[in-house]
Amino acid sequence: MPLTTHALIDEFPEFRGRIRELQASNPQFAQLFTEYHALDDEILRIEQQVETPCDAYVEERKMKRVYLKDRLYGMLRA
């Protein structure tokens, strides 16, 4: 199975313009966006076995990514 990132623009292509708009105008969105992508990069490194933490840590990181994605999606729809 190929490993992929979960970039927000790829996850929600219909909001491409809104993502750019909120990154420029909303500091909270920009901060969550940065945090989400840093977390996504960390998870990808783990999946590529560049980093090898315990399973509980990996699951916690994945749950946090889902939480951040939900918050960002809510802001995109508002």
N, CA, C and O atoms as a Tripos MOL2 file, in Angstrom:
@<TRIPOS>MOLECULE
protein
  312   311    78     0     0
PROTEIN
NO_CHARGES

@<TRIPOS>ATOM
      1 N           0.8450   -1.1760    0.0000 N.3       1 MET1
      2 CA          0.0000    0.0000    0.0000 C.3       1 MET1
      3 C           0.8930    1.2420    0.0000 C.2       1 MET1
      4 O           1.7360    1.3940    0.8840 O.2       1 MET1
      5 N           0.7170    2.1250   -0.9750 N.am      2 PRO2
      6 CA          1.5520    3.3230   -1.0210 C.3       2 PRO2
      7 C           1.2030    4.2830    0.1240 C.2       2 PRO2
      8 O           0.0430    4.4280    0.5080 O.2       2 PRO2
      9 N           2.2240    4.9180    0.6440 N.am      3 LEU3
     10 CA          2.0270    5.8920    1.7120 C.3       3 LEU3
     11 C           1.7300    7.2500    1.0940 C.2       3 LEU3
     12 O           2.3590    7.6470    0.1130 O.2       3 LEU3
     13 N           0.7770    7.9500    1.6690 N.am      4 THR4
     14 CA          0.4110    9.2600    1.1480 C.3       4 THR4
     15 C           0.2630   10.2490    2.2930 C.2       4 THR4
     16 O           0.0260    9.8780    3.4430 O.2       4 THR4
     17 N           0.4110   11.5060    1.9420 N.am      5 THR5
     18 CA          0.1340   12.5480    2.9220 C.3       5 THR5
     19 C          -1.3600   12.8430    2.9020 C.2       5 THR5
     20 O          -2.0800   12.4380    1.9890 O.2       5 THR5
     21 N          -1.7950   13.5390    3.9020 N.am      6 HIS6
     22 CA         -3.1980   13.9380    3.9880 C.3       6 HIS6
     23 C          -3.2690   15.4650    3.9890 C.2       6 HIS6
     24 O          -3.9210   16.0670    4.8430 O.2       6 HIS6
     25 N          -2.5960   16.0750    3.0300 N.am      7 ALA7
     26 CA         -2.5960   17.5350    2.9260 C.3       7 ALA7
     27 C          -4.0360   18.0350    2.8540 C.2       7 ALA7
     28 O          -4.8820   17.4420    2.1840 O.2       7 ALA7
     29 N          -4.2940   19.1190    3.5460 N.am      8 LEU8
     30 CA         -5.6560   19.6410    3.6290 C.3       8 LEU8
     31 C          -6.2240   19.9800    2.2520 C.2       8 LEU8
     32 O          -7.4070   19.7540    2.0010 O.2       8 LEU8
     33 N          -5.4130   20.5080    1.3800 N.am      9 ILE9
     34 CA         -5.8780   20.8560    0.0340 C.3       9 ILE9
     35 C          -6.2590   19.5940   -0.7410 C.2       9 ILE9
     36 O          -7.1890   19.6190   -1.5470 O.2       9 ILE9
     37 N          -5.5470   18.4960   -0.5020 N.am     10 ASP10
     38 CA         -5.8920   17.2300   -1.1550 C.3      10 ASP10
     39 C          -7.1340   16.6040   -0.5300 C.2      10 ASP10
     40 O          -7.9260   15.9630   -1.2210 O.2      10 ASP10
     41 N          -7.3010   16.7890    0.7670 N.am     11 GLU11
     42 CA         -8.4580   16.2380    1.4630 C.3      11 GLU11
     43 C          -9.7450   16.9830    1.1000 C.2      11 GLU11
     44 O         -10.8130   16.3800    0.9990 O.2      11 GLU11
     45 N          -9.6320   18.2940    0.9070 N.am     12 PHE12
     46 CA        -10.8020   19.1350    0.6100 C.3      12 PHE12
     47 C         -10.5260   20.0330   -0.6010 C.2      12 PHE12
     48 O         -10.4400   21.2520   -0.4520 O.2      12 PHE12
     49 N         -10.3860   19.4510   -1.7910 N.am     13 PRO13
     50 CA        -10.0420   20.2660   -2.9630 C.3      13 PRO13
     51 C         -11.0960   21.3260   -3.2890 C.2      13 PRO13
     52 O         -10.7830   22.3510   -3.8950 O.2      13 PRO13
     53 N         -12.3330   21.0820   -2.8900 N.am     14 GLU14
     54 CA        -13.3970   22.0540   -3.1580 C.3      14 GLU14
     55 C         -13.2170   23.3390   -2.3470 C.2      14 GLU14
     56 O         -13.8390   24.3570   -2.6520 O.2      14 GLU14
     57 N         -12.3710   23.2970   -1.3170 N.am     15 PHE15
     58 CA        -12.1180   24.4630   -0.4720 C.3      15 PHE15
     59 C         -10.7470   25.0870   -0.7260 C.2      15 PHE15
     60 O         -10.2610   25.8550    0.1040 O.2      15 PHE15
     61 N         -10.1240   24.7740   -1.8410 N.am     16 ARG16
     62 CA         -8.7720   25.2710   -2.1380 C.3      16 ARG16
     63 C          -8.6680   26.7860   -1.9450 C.2      16 ARG16
     64 O          -7.7620   27.2570   -1.2570 O.2      16 ARG16
     65 N          -9.5590   27.5330   -2.5290 N.am     17 GLY17
     66 CA         -9.5360   28.9930   -2.4100 C.3      17 GLY17
     67 C          -9.7980   29.4590   -0.9860 C.2      17 GLY17
     68 O          -9.1480   30.3840   -0.4970 O.2      17 GLY17
     69 N         -10.7450   28.8180   -0.3290 N.am     18 ARG18
     70 CA        -11.0890   29.1760    1.0580 C.3      18 ARG18
     71 C          -9.9170   28.8890    1.9960 C.2      18 ARG18
     72 O          -9.6810   29.6480    2.9360 O.2      18 ARG18
     73 N          -9.1850   27.8090    1.7520 N.am     19 ILE19
     74 CA         -8.0110   27.4910    2.5760 C.3      19 ILE19
     75 C          -6.9910   28.6070    2.4610 C.2      19 ILE19
     76 O          -6.4730   29.0830    3.4710 O.2      19 ILE19
     77 N          -6.7010   29.0250    1.2490 N.am     20 ARG20
     78 CA         -5.7250   30.1130    1.0460 C.3      20 ARG20
     79 C          -6.2030   31.4090    1.7110 C.2      20 ARG20
     80 O          -5.4240   32.1200    2.3460 O.2      20 ARG20
     81 N          -7.4840   31.6960    1.5540 N.am     21 GLU21
     82 CA         -8.0650   32.9070    2.1360 C.3      21 GLU21
     83 C          -7.9220   32.8990    3.6640 C.2      21 GLU21
     84 O          -7.4870   33.8880    4.2530 O.2      21 GLU21
     85 N          -8.2860   31.7900    4.2960 N.am     22 LEU22
     86 CA         -8.2240   31.7020    5.7500 C.3      22 LEU22
     87 C          -6.7850   31.6860    6.2600 C.2      22 LEU22
     88 O          -6.5070   32.2200    7.3340 O.2      22 LEU22
     89 N          -5.8810   31.0890    5.5180 N.am     23 GLN23
     90 CA         -4.4680   31.1200    5.9180 C.3      23 GLN23
     91 C          -3.9580   32.5570    6.0040 C.2      23 GLN23
     92 O          -3.1660   32.8940    6.8840 O.2      23 GLN23
     93 N          -4.4090   33.3780    5.1040 N.am     24 ALA24
     94 CA         -3.9440   34.7690    5.0540 C.3      24 ALA24
     95 C          -4.6810   35.6750    6.0330 C.2      24 ALA24
     96 O          -4.1190   36.6710    6.4870 O.2      24 ALA24
     97 N          -5.9200   35.3500    6.3650 N.am     25 SER25
     98 CA         -6.7350   36.2930    7.1340 C.3      25 SER25
     99 C          -7.0800   35.8440    8.5500 C.2      25 SER25
    100 O          -7.5110   36.6640    9.3600 O.2      25 SER25
    101 N          -6.9030   34.5730    8.8650 N.am     26 ASN26
    102 CA         -7.3350   34.0580   10.1550 C.3      26 ASN26
    103 C          -6.1540   33.3990   10.8730 C.2      26 ASN26
    104 O          -5.7670   32.2850   10.5200 O.2      26 ASN26
    105 N          -5.5750   34.0720   11.8770 N.am     27 PRO27
    106 CA         -4.4060   33.5180   12.5740 C.3      27 PRO27
    107 C          -4.6740   32.1620   13.2300 C.2      27 PRO27
    108 O          -3.7900   31.3060   13.2540 O.2      27 PRO27
    109 N          -5.8770   31.9590   13.7600 N.am     28 GLN28
    110 CA         -6.1900   30.6720   14.3880 C.3      28 GLN28
    111 C          -6.1900   29.5580   13.3450 C.2      28 GLN28
    112 O          -5.6390   28.4840   13.5850 O.2      28 GLN28
    113 N          -6.8030   29.8080   12.1950 N.am     29 PHE29
    114 CA         -6.8070   28.8200   11.1270 C.3      29 PHE29
    115 C          -5.3800   28.5400   10.6760 C.2      29 PHE29
    116 O          -4.9970   27.3820   10.5070 O.2      29 PHE29
    117 N          -4.5970   29.5890   10.4820 N.am     30 ALA30
    118 CA         -3.2100   29.4190   10.0360 C.3      30 ALA30
    119 C          -2.4080   28.5780   11.0210 C.2      30 ALA30
    120 O          -1.6100   27.7360   10.6100 O.2      30 ALA30
    121 N          -2.6140   28.8000   12.3170 N.am     31 GLN31
    122 CA         -1.8950   28.0370   13.3360 C.3      31 GLN31
    123 C          -2.3260   26.5720   13.3200 C.2      31 GLN31
    124 O          -1.4790   25.6800   13.3780 O.2      31 GLN31
    125 N          -3.6240   26.3150   13.2430 N.am     32 LEU32
    126 CA         -4.1260   24.9370   13.1830 C.3      32 LEU32
    127 C          -3.6720   24.2450   11.8980 C.2      32 LEU32
    128 O          -3.3400   23.0590   11.9150 O.2      32 LEU32
    129 N          -3.6580   24.9770   10.7940 N.am     33 PHE33
    130 CA         -3.2010   24.4490    9.5080 C.3      33 PHE33
    131 C          -1.7470   24.0080    9.6130 C.2      33 PHE33
    132 O          -1.3920   22.9180    9.1650 O.2      33 PHE33
    133 N          -0.9110   24.8460   10.1990 N.am     34 THR34
    134 CA          0.5090   24.5200   10.3750 C.3      34 THR34
    135 C           0.6750   23.3060   11.2820 C.2      34 THR34
    136 O           1.4650   22.4090   10.9870 O.2      34 THR34
    137 N          -0.0620   23.2770   12.3750 N.am     35 GLU35
    138 CA          0.0000   22.1530   13.3110 C.3      35 GLU35
    139 C          -0.4570   20.8550   12.6340 C.2      35 GLU35
    140 O           0.1660   19.8070   12.8010 O.2      35 GLU35
    141 N          -1.5440   20.9370   11.8750 N.am     36 TYR36
    142 CA         -2.0580   19.7640   11.1660 C.3      36 TYR36
    143 C          -1.0110   19.1900   10.2160 C.2      36 TYR36
    144 O          -0.7740   17.9820   10.1990 O.2      36 TYR36
    145 N          -0.3820   20.0680    9.4230 N.am     37 HIS37
    146 CA          0.5810   19.5810    8.4420 C.3      37 HIS37
    147 C           1.8700   19.0720    9.0830 C.2      37 HIS37
    148 O           2.4780   18.1320    8.5710 O.2      37 HIS37
    149 N           2.2930   19.6700   10.1860 N.am     38 ALA38
    150 CA          3.4520   19.1530   10.9050 C.3      38 ALA38
    151 C           3.1530   17.7550   11.4420 C.2      38 ALA38
    152 O           3.9970   16.8610   11.3770 O.2      38 ALA38
    153 N           1.9680   17.5790   11.9620 N.am     39 LEU39
    154 CA          1.5410   16.2760   12.4730 C.3      39 LEU39
    155 C           1.4310   15.2570   11.3450 C.2      39 LEU39
    156 O           1.8380   14.1060   11.5060 O.2      39 LEU39
    157 N           0.8940   15.6640   10.2240 N.am     40 ASP40
    158 CA          0.7820   14.7690    9.0730 C.3      40 ASP40
    159 C           2.1660   14.3310    8.5960 C.2      40 ASP40
    160 O           2.3630   13.1660    8.2520 O.2      40 ASP40
    161 N           3.1250   15.2600    8.5760 N.am     41 ASP41
    162 CA          4.4990   14.9190    8.1970 C.3      41 ASP41
    163 C           5.1050   13.9260    9.1720 C.2      41 ASP41
    164 O           5.7890   12.9890    8.7600 O.2      41 ASP41
    165 N           4.8570   14.1230   10.4730 N.am     42 GLU42
    166 CA          5.3650   13.2020   11.4850 C.3      42 GLU42
    167 C           4.7870   11.8000   11.2830 C.2      42 GLU42
    168 O           5.5140   10.8090   11.3550 O.2      42 GLU42
    169 N           3.4940   11.7220   11.0340 N.am     43 ILE43
    170 CA          2.8440   10.4190   10.8290 C.3      43 ILE43
    171 C           3.3970    9.7410    9.5800 C.2      43 ILE43
    172 O           3.5990    8.5270    9.5820 O.2      43 ILE43
    173 N           3.6450   10.4920    8.5240 N.am     44 LEU44
    174 CA          4.2150    9.9170    7.3100 C.3      44 LEU44
    175 C           5.6100    9.3510    7.5910 C.2      44 LEU44
    176 O           5.9400    8.2620    7.1220 O.2      44 LEU44
    177 N           6.4290   10.0820    8.3500 N.am     45 ARG45
    178 CA          7.7640    9.5720    8.7040 C.3      45 ARG45
    179 C           7.6550    8.2750    9.5020 C.2      45 ARG45
    180 O           8.4470    7.3530    9.3080 O.2      45 ARG45
    181 N           6.6820    8.2100   10.3880 N.am     46 ILE46
    182 CA          6.4690    6.9910   11.1710 C.3      46 ILE46
    183 C           6.0620    5.8400   10.2420 C.2      46 ILE46
    184 O           6.5790    4.7300   10.3650 O.2      46 ILE46
    185 N           5.1500    6.1050    9.3280 N.am     47 GLU47
    186 CA          4.6900    5.0660    8.4090 C.3      47 GLU47
    187 C           5.8030    4.6110    7.4700 C.2      47 GLU47
    188 O           5.8050    3.4660    7.0180 O.2      47 GLU47
    189 N           6.7520    5.5060    7.1740 N.am     48 GLN48
    190 CA          7.9040    5.1500    6.3410 C.3      48 GLN48
    191 C           9.0020    4.4850    7.1650 C.2      48 GLN48
    192 O          10.0470    4.1080    6.6350 O.2      48 GLN48
    193 N           8.7590    4.3480    8.4450 N.am     49 GLN49
    194 CA          9.6710    3.7450    9.4080 C.3      49 GLN49
    195 C          10.9740    4.5290    9.5620 C.2      49 GLN49
    196 O          12.0140    3.9620    9.8980 O.2      49 GLN49
    197 N          10.9060    5.8380    9.3130 N.am     50 VAL50
    198 CA         12.0200    6.7210    9.6160 C.3      50 VAL50
    199 C          12.0770    6.9100   11.1280 C.2      50 VAL50
    200 O          13.1550    7.0000   11.7150 O.2      50 VAL50
    201 N          10.9090    6.9670   11.7430 N.am     51 GLU51
    202 CA         10.7660    7.0290   13.1930 C.3      51 GLU51
    203 C           9.9570    5.8040   13.6080 C.2      51 GLU51
    204 O           9.0690    5.3680   12.8750 O.2      51 GLU51
    205 N          10.2580    5.2500   14.7770 N.am     52 THR52
    206 CA          9.5670    4.0290   15.2040 C.3      52 THR52
    207 C           9.0940    4.1160   16.6570 C.2      52 THR52
    208 O           9.6240    3.4190   17.5210 O.2      52 THR52
    209 N           8.1110    4.9560   16.9280 N.am     53 PRO53
    210 CA          7.5660    5.0370   18.2850 C.3      53 PRO53
    211 C           6.6100    3.8710   18.5670 C.2      53 PRO53
    212 O           6.3130    3.0670   17.6830 O.2      53 PRO53
    213 N           6.1470    3.8000   19.7930 N.am     54 CYS54
    214 CA          5.2150    2.7360   20.1660 C.3      54 CYS54
    215 C           3.8500    2.9640   19.4950 C.2      54 CYS54
    216 O           3.5220    4.0740   19.0740 O.2      54 CYS54
    217 N           3.0800    1.8970   19.4110 N.am     55 ASP55
    218 CA          1.7760    1.9410   18.7390 C.3      55 ASP55
    219 C           0.8170    2.9370   19.3910 C.2      55 ASP55
    220 O           0.0610    3.6170   18.6980 O.2      55 ASP55
    221 N           0.8480    3.0240   20.7140 N.am     56 ALA56
    222 CA         -0.0530    3.9450   21.4110 C.3      56 ALA56
    223 C           0.2330    5.3850   21.0080 C.2      56 ALA56
    224 O          -0.6960    6.1750   20.8380 O.2      56 ALA56
    225 N           1.4930    5.7340   20.8540 N.am     57 TYR57
    226 CA          1.8730    7.0850   20.4390 C.3      57 TYR57
    227 C           1.3580    7.3650   19.0270 C.2      57 TYR57
    228 O           0.8160    8.4370   18.7560 O.2      57 TYR57
    229 N           1.5330    6.3970   18.1360 N.am     58 VAL58
    230 CA          1.0870    6.5610   16.7450 C.3      58 VAL58
    231 C          -0.4260    6.7710   16.7030 C.2      58 VAL58
    232 O          -0.9080    7.6570   15.9980 O.2      58 VAL58
    233 N          -1.1630    5.9750   17.4420 N.am     59 GLU59
    234 CA         -2.6260    6.1100   17.4600 C.3      59 GLU59
    235 C          -3.0450    7.4620   18.0300 C.2      59 GLU59
    236 O          -3.9900    8.0760   17.5360 O.2      59 GLU59
    237 N          -2.3510    7.9260   19.0600 N.am     60 GLU60
    238 CA         -2.6570    9.2390   19.6400 C.3      60 GLU60
    239 C          -2.4220   10.3390   18.6130 C.2      60 GLU60
    240 O          -3.2160   11.2740   18.5180 O.2      60 GLU60
    241 N          -1.3470   10.2400   17.8480 N.am     61 ARG61
    242 CA         -1.0450   11.2470   16.8260 C.3      61 ARG61
    243 C          -2.1020   11.2210   15.7180 C.2      61 ARG61
    244 O          -2.5270   12.2720   15.2380 O.2      61 ARG61
    245 N          -2.5130   10.0500   15.3240 N.am     62 LYS62
    246 CA         -3.5360    9.9380   14.2770 C.3      62 LYS62
    247 C          -4.8730   10.5050   14.7570 C.2      62 LYS62
    248 O          -5.5800   11.1590   13.9900 O.2      62 LYS62
    249 N          -5.2180   10.2600   16.0080 N.am     63 MET63
    250 CA         -6.4620   10.8140   16.5530 C.3      63 MET63
    251 C          -6.3830   12.3400   16.6150 C.2      63 MET63
    252 O          -7.3710   13.0270   16.3530 O.2      63 MET63
    253 N          -5.2260   12.8610   16.9560 N.am     64 LYS64
    254 CA         -5.0650   14.3170   16.9890 C.3      64 LYS64
    255 C          -5.2020   14.8930   15.5780 C.2      64 LYS64
    256 O          -5.7880   15.9610   15.3970 O.2      64 LYS64
    257 N          -4.6600   14.1840   14.5730 N.am     65 ARG65
    258 CA         -4.7910   14.6550   13.1930 C.3      65 ARG65
    259 C          -6.2650   14.7190   12.8000 C.2      65 ARG65
    260 O          -6.6900   15.6850   12.1660 O.2      65 ARG65
    261 N          -7.0420   13.7160   13.1630 N.am     66 VAL66
    262 CA         -8.4830   13.7110   12.8680 C.3      66 VAL66
    263 C          -9.1660   14.8850   13.5670 C.2      66 VAL66
    264 O         -10.0000   15.5700   12.9740 O.2      66 VAL66
    265 N          -8.8070   15.1130   14.8290 N.am     67 TYR67
    266 CA         -9.3800   16.2280   15.5880 C.3      67 TYR67
    267 C          -9.0770   17.5600   14.8860 C.2      67 TYR67
    268 O          -9.9690   18.3900   14.7110 O.2      67 TYR67
    269 N          -7.8240   17.7550   14.4920 N.am     68 LEU68
    270 CA         -7.4470   19.0050   13.8150 C.3      68 LEU68
    271 C          -8.1610   19.1390   12.4770 C.2      68 LEU68
    272 O          -8.6150   20.2250   12.1180 O.2      68 LEU68
    273 N          -8.2610   18.0390   11.7410 N.am     69 LYS69
    274 CA         -8.9550   18.0890   10.4490 C.3      69 LYS69
    275 C         -10.4140   18.4830   10.6490 C.2      69 LYS69
    276 O         -10.9510   19.2780    9.8770 O.2      69 LYS69
    277 N         -11.0540   17.9400   11.6680 N.am     70 ASP70
    278 CA        -12.4470   18.2960   11.9610 C.3      70 ASP70
    279 C         -12.5850   19.7770   12.2920 C.2      70 ASP70
    280 O         -13.5070   20.4390   11.8160 O.2      70 ASP70
    281 N         -11.6700   20.2970   13.1070 N.am     71 ARG71
    282 CA        -11.7320   21.7280   13.4480 C.3      71 ARG71
    283 C         -11.5250   22.5940   12.2190 C.2      71 ARG71
    284 O         -12.2510   23.5660   12.0110 O.2      71 ARG71
    285 N         -10.5380   22.2460   11.4060 N.am     72 LEU72
    286 CA        -10.2600   23.0160   10.1980 C.3      72 LEU72
    287 C         -11.4430   22.9440    9.2300 C.2      72 LEU72
    288 O         -11.8040   23.9510    8.6200 O.2      72 LEU72
    289 N         -12.0410   21.7770    9.0870 N.am     73 TYR73
    290 CA        -13.1880   21.6270    8.1980 C.3      73 TYR73
    291 C         -14.3610   22.5070    8.6780 C.2      73 TYR73
    292 O         -15.0510   23.1390    7.8780 O.2      73 TYR73
    293 N         -14.5580   22.5270    9.9760 N.am     74 GLY74
    294 CA        -15.6040   23.3850   10.5280 C.3      74 GLY74
    295 C         -15.3610   24.8520   10.1920 C.2      74 GLY74
    296 O         -16.2940   25.5870    9.8670 O.2      74 GLY74
    297 N         -14.1160   25.2670   10.2700 N.am     75 MET75
    298 CA        -13.7780   26.6570    9.9450 C.3      75 MET75
    299 C         -13.9570   26.9140    8.4460 C.2      75 MET75
    300 O         -14.3610   28.0080    8.0500 O.2      75 MET75
    301 N         -13.6640   25.9300    7.6240 N.am     76 LEU76
    302 CA        -13.8370   26.0960    6.1850 C.3      76 LEU76
    303 C         -15.3060   26.2370    5.8150 C.2      76 LEU76
    304 O         -15.6510   27.0010    4.9130 O.2      76 LEU76
    305 N         -16.1570   25.5140    6.4950 N.am     77 ARG77
    306 CA        -17.5890   25.5440    6.1910 C.3      77 ARG77
    307 C         -18.3020   26.7560    6.7690 C.2      77 ARG77
    308 O         -19.3920   27.1010    6.3100 O.2      77 ARG77
    309 N         -17.7160   27.4070    7.7590 N.am     78 ALA78
    310 CA        -18.3600   28.5430    8.4200 C.3      78 ALA78
    311 C         -18.4860   29.7350    7.4930 C.2      78 ALA78
    312 O         -19.0070   30.7760    7.8940 O.2      78 ALA78
@<TRIPOS>BOND
     1     1     2 1
     2     2     3 1
     3     3     4 2
     4     3     5 am
     5     5     6 1
     6     6     7 1
     7     7     8 2
     8     7     9 am
     9     9    10 1
    10    10    11 1
    11    11    12 2
    12    11    13 am
    13    13    14 1
    14    14    15 1
    15    15    16 2
    16    15    17 am
    17    17    18 1
    18    18    19 1
    19    19    20 2
    20    19    21 am
    21    21    22 1
    22    22    23 1
    23    23    24 2
    24    23    25 am
    25    25    26 1
    26    26    27 1
    27    27    28 2
    28    27    29 am
    29    29    30 1
    30    30    31 1
    31    31    32 2
    32    31    33 am
    33    33    34 1
    34    34    35 1
    35    35    36 2
    36    35    37 am
    37    37    38 1
    38    38    39 1
    39    39    40 2
    40    39    41 am
    41    41    42 1
    42    42    43 1
    43    43    44 2
    44    43    45 am
    45    45    46 1
    46    46    47 1
    47    47    48 2
    48    47    49 am
    49    49    50 1
    50    50    51 1
    51    51    52 2
    52    51    53 am
    53    53    54 1
    54    54    55 1
    55    55    56 2
    56    55    57 am
    57    57    58 1
    58    58    59 1
    59    59    60 2
    60    59    61 am
    61    61    62 1
    62    62    63 1
    63    63    64 2
    64    63    65 am
    65    65    66 1
    66    66    67 1
    67    67    68 2
    68    67    69 am
    69    69    70 1
    70    70    71 1
    71    71    72 2
    72    71    73 am
    73    73    74 1
    74    74    75 1
    75    75    76 2
    76    75    77 am
    77    77    78 1
    78    78    79 1
    79    79    80 2
    80    79    81 am
    81    81    82 1
    82    82    83 1
    83    83    84 2
    84    83    85 am
    85    85    86 1
    86    86    87 1
    87    87    88 2
    88    87    89 am
    89    89    90 1
    90    90    91 1
    91    91    92 2
    92    91    93 am
    93    93    94 1
    94    94    95 1
    95    95    96 2
    96    95    97 am
    97    97    98 1
    98    98    99 1
    99    99   100 2
   100    99   101 am
   101   101   102 1
   102   102   103 1
   103   103   104 2
   104   103   105 am
   105   105   106 1
   106   106   107 1
   107   107   108 2
   108   107   109 am
   109   109   110 1
   110   110   111 1
   111   111   112 2
   112   111   113 am
   113   113   114 1
   114   114   115 1
   115   115   116 2
   116   115   117 am
   117   117   118 1
   118   118   119 1
   119   119   120 2
   120   119   121 am
   121   121   122 1
   122   122   123 1
   123   123   124 2
   124   123   125 am
   125   125   126 1
   126   126   127 1
   127   127   128 2
   128   127   129 am
   129   129   130 1
   130   130   131 1
   131   131   132 2
   132   131   133 am
   133   133   134 1
   134   134   135 1
   135   135   136 2
   136   135   137 am
   137   137   138 1
   138   138   139 1
   139   139   140 2
   140   139   141 am
   141   141   142 1
   142   142   143 1
   143   143   144 2
   144   143   145 am
   145   145   146 1
   146   146   147 1
   147   147   148 2
   148   147   149 am
   149   149   150 1
   150   150   151 1
   151   151   152 2
   152   151   153 am
   153   153   154 1
   154   154   155 1
   155   155   156 2
   156   155   157 am
   157   157   158 1
   158   158   159 1
   159   159   160 2
   160   159   161 am
   161   161   162 1
   162   162   163 1
   163   163   164 2
   164   163   165 am
   165   165   166 1
   166   166   167 1
   167   167   168 2
   168   167   169 am
   169   169   170 1
   170   170   171 1
   171   171   172 2
   172   171   173 am
   173   173   174 1
   174   174   175 1
   175   175   176 2
   176   175   177 am
   177   177   178 1
   178   178   179 1
   179   179   180 2
   180   179   181 am
   181   181   182 1
   182   182   183 1
   183   183   184 2
   184   183   185 am
   185   185   186 1
   186   186   187 1
   187   187   188 2
   188   187   189 am
   189   189   190 1
   190   190   191 1
   191   191   192 2
   192   191   193 am
   193   193   194 1
   194   194   195 1
   195   195   196 2
   196   195   197 am
   197   197   198 1
   198   198   199 1
   199   199   200 2
   200   199   201 am
   201   201   202 1
   202   202   203 1
   203   203   204 2
   204   203   205 am
   205   205   206 1
   206   206   207 1
   207   207   208 2
   208   207   209 am
   209   209   210 1
   210   210   211 1
   211   211   212 2
   212   211   213 am
   213   213   214 1
   214   214   215 1
   215   215   216 2
   216   215   217 am
   217   217   218 1
   218   218   219 1
   219   219   220 2
   220   219   221 am
   221   221   222 1
   222   222   223 1
   223   223   224 2
   224   223   225 am
   225   225   226 1
   226   226   227 1
   227   227   228 2
   228   227   229 am
   229   229   230 1
   230   230   231 1
   231   231   232 2
   232   231   233 am
   233   233   234 1
   234   234   235 1
   235   235   236 2
   236   235   237 am
   237   237   238 1
   238   238   239 1
   239   239   240 2
   240   239   241 am
   241   241   242 1
   242   242   243 1
   243   243   244 2
   244   243   245 am
   245   245   246 1
   246   246   247 1
   247   247   248 2
   248   247   249 am
   249   249   250 1
   250   250   251 1
   251   251   252 2
   252   251   253 am
   253   253   254 1
   254   254   255 1
   255   255   256 2
   256   255   257 am
   257   257   258 1
   258   258   259 1
   259   259   260 2
   260   259   261 am
   261   261   262 1
   262   262   263 1
   263   263   264 2
   264   263   265 am
   265   265   266 1
   266   266   267 1
   267   267   268 2
   268   267   269 am
   269   269   270 1
   270   270   271 1
   271   271   272 2
   272   271   273 am
   273   273   274 1
   274   274   275 1
   275   275   276 2
   276   275   277 am
   277   277   278 1
   278   278   279 1
   279   279   280 2
   280   279   281 am
   281   281   282 1
   282   282   283 1
   283   283   284 2
   284   283   285 am
   285   285   286 1
   286   286   287 1
   287   287   288 2
   288   287   289 am
   289   289   290 1
   290   290   291 1
   291   291   292 2
   292   291   293 am
   293   293   294 1
   294   294   295 1
   295   295   296 2
   296   295   297 am
   297   297   298 1
   298   298   299 1
   299   299   300 2
   300   299   301 am
   301   301   302 1
   302   302   303 1
   303   303   304 2
   304   303   305 am
   305   305   306 1
   306   306   307 1
   307   307   308 2
   308   307   309 am
   309   309   310 1
   310   310   311 1
   311   311   312 2
@<TRIPOS>SUBSTRUCTURE
     1 MET1         2 RESIDUE 1 A MET
     2 PRO2         6 RESIDUE 1 A PRO
     3 LEU3        10 RESIDUE 1 A LEU
     4 THR4        14 RESIDUE 1 A THR
     5 THR5        18 RESIDUE 1 A THR
     6 HIS6        22 RESIDUE 1 A HIS
     7 ALA7        26 RESIDUE 1 A ALA
     8 LEU8        30 RESIDUE 1 A LEU
     9 ILE9        34 RESIDUE 1 A ILE
    10 ASP10       38 RESIDUE 1 A ASP
    11 GLU11       42 RESIDUE 1 A GLU
    12 PHE12       46 RESIDUE 1 A PHE
    13 PRO13       50 RESIDUE 1 A PRO
    14 GLU14       54 RESIDUE 1 A GLU
    15 PHE15       58 RESIDUE 1 A PHE
    16 ARG16       62 RESIDUE 1 A ARG
    17 GLY17       66 RESIDUE 1 A GLY
    18 ARG18       70 RESIDUE 1 A ARG
    19 ILE19       74 RESIDUE 1 A ILE
    20 ARG20       78 RESIDUE 1 A ARG
    21 GLU21       82 RESIDUE 1 A GLU
    22 LEU22       86 RESIDUE 1 A LEU
    23 GLN23       90 RESIDUE 1 A GLN
    24 ALA24       94 RESIDUE 1 A ALA
    25 SER25       98 RESIDUE 1 A SER
    26 ASN26      102 RESIDUE 1 A ASN
    27 PRO27      106 RESIDUE 1 A PRO
    28 GLN28      110 RESIDUE 1 A GLN
    29 PHE29      114 RESIDUE 1 A PHE
    30 ALA30      118 RESIDUE 1 A ALA
    31 GLN31      122 RESIDUE 1 A GLN
    32 LEU32      126 RESIDUE 1 A LEU
    33 PHE33      130 RESIDUE 1 A PHE
    34 THR34      134 RESIDUE 1 A THR
    35 GLU35      138 RESIDUE 1 A GLU
    36 TYR36      142 RESIDUE 1 A TYR
    37 HIS37      146 RESIDUE 1 A HIS
    38 ALA38      150 RESIDUE 1 A ALA
    39 LEU39      154 RESIDUE 1 A LEU
    40 ASP40      158 RESIDUE 1 A ASP
    41 ASP41      162 RESIDUE 1 A ASP
    42 GLU42      166 RESIDUE 1 A GLU
    43 ILE43      170 RESIDUE 1 A ILE
    44 LEU44      174 RESIDUE 1 A LEU
    45 ARG45      178 RESIDUE 1 A ARG
    46 ILE46      182 RESIDUE 1 A ILE
    47 GLU47      186 RESIDUE 1 A GLU
    48 GLN48      190 RESIDUE 1 A GLN
    49 GLN49      194 RESIDUE 1 A GLN
    50 VAL50      198 RESIDUE 1 A VAL
    51 GLU51      202 RESIDUE 1 A GLU
    52 THR52      206 RESIDUE 1 A THR
    53 PRO53      210 RESIDUE 1 A PRO
    54 CYS54      214 RESIDUE 1 A CYS
    55 ASP55      218 RESIDUE 1 A ASP
    56 ALA56      222 RESIDUE 1 A ALA
    57 TYR57      226 RESIDUE 1 A TYR
    58 VAL58      230 RESIDUE 1 A VAL
    59 GLU59      234 RESIDUE 1 A GLU
    60 GLU60      238 RESIDUE 1 A GLU
    61 ARG61      242 RESIDUE 1 A ARG
    62 LYS62      246 RESIDUE 1 A LYS
    63 MET63      250 RESIDUE 1 A MET
    64 LYS64      254 RESIDUE 1 A LYS
    65 ARG65      258 RESIDUE 1 A ARG
    66 VAL66      262 RESIDUE 1 A VAL
    67 TYR67      266 RESIDUE 1 A TYR
    68 LEU68      270 RESIDUE 1 A LEU
    69 LYS69      274 RESIDUE 1 A LYS
    70 ASP70      278 RESIDUE 1 A ASP
    71 ARG71      282 RESIDUE 1 A ARG
    72 LEU72      286 RESIDUE 1 A LEU
    73 TYR73      290 RESIDUE 1 A TYR
    74 GLY74      294 RESIDUE 1 A GLY
    75 MET75      298 RESIDUE 1 A MET
    76 LEU76      302 RESIDUE 1 A LEU
    77 ARG77      306 RESIDUE 1 A ARG
    78 ALA78      310 RESIDUE 1 A ALA
